Amino acid sequence: MTASGPIPESAQARQDAPAPVWPRITLVTAVYNGADYLEDTIRSIVSQEYPNLEYIIVDDGSTDKTVEIIRRYEQHLACWFSQPNKGLYAALNAGFARSTGEIMGWLNSSDKLHTNGLFVVGSVFAAFKDVEWITGRPTGFNSQGMTVQVPPLPRWARSRFLAGANRVIQQESTYWRRSLWDRAGGALSEAYRAEGDFELWVRFFRHARLYSVDALIGGYRDHPNSLGWGNIERYLQNCEAIIEAELRSTEGTRFPKAFRWISRTVKPIPKVGGLWQRLAVRGLYGLPGPDWPPVIEYKREMWGFRR
């Protein structure tokens, strides 16, 4: 799909439909001393020329050449501003607080969008008015920005997510409607260094199903200063604590609680723990079930559902 192509009005619409009104997408980049990769990030966004983009950059007190890079592209931005260093999620909240887009997402200052990724997002949300939350095919870039990983498309369900499966929802490929953002609290938690997106997904799951889109939207750049992988053990421990808090505070979580109890019980048992991990835990990743929403795919000039 290109910038000149029409949006399907529904799952049955064709691309020869009347010219579309592209939904307004808010995209926020928060950056702290991101001069090494920031220009790549900005160019991956503004080069798409999505016609209804609200792109906001928040400089979180950088002391390198970050501001100089931002100024080179400010004609393409809805706004940008600097603030004292308060951390990633405080900076993102400051950007989202100034936003107006119907569709929302963020891209960190070393990551990138795929070509026409915003048109994928805009056309999917235009085609499916009841879909509130999507994520594309996960992608990994190396430090030079080359696409080096495109794993199989995961599928998502709240109960499985809370039980321990399909935990890594790629933030760089994930977008949502403002109505969902508002129902889920309208802000990212600022209590975390790297787990704020995970905590937001937990809240989103209370209100809406996550739809996988079989298309490329964005990707994560792996580099030595990556925030999330600087201390992976601490990251995973904090995610576990977020899940435990969610299970304690919400109803309808019998299956995740029982599954996690069994996992904790059998994990220390030689051979049994490994067998449980291979058959049961990994099985949750790929076992079809009615809790999975259909995959959104592009076929025969329109978006549609695939079970």
Buried (B, 14 or more C-beta within 10 A) or exposed (E): BEEEBBBBBEEEBEBEEEEBEBBBBBBBBBBBBBBBBBBBBBBBBBEBEBBBBBBBBBBBBBEBBBBEBBEEBEEBBBEBEBBEBBBBBBBBBBBBEBBEBBBBBBBBBBBBBBEBBBBBBBBBBBBBEEBBBBBBBBBBBEBEBEEEEEEEBBBBBBBBBBBBBBBEBBBBBBBBBBEBBEBBEEBBBBEBBBBBBBBBBBBBBEBBBBBBBBBBBBBBBBBEEBEBEEEEEEBEEBBEEBBEEBBEEBEEBEEBBEBBEBBEEBEEEEEEBEEBBEEBBEEBBEEEEEEBBEBBBBEEEBBBEEE
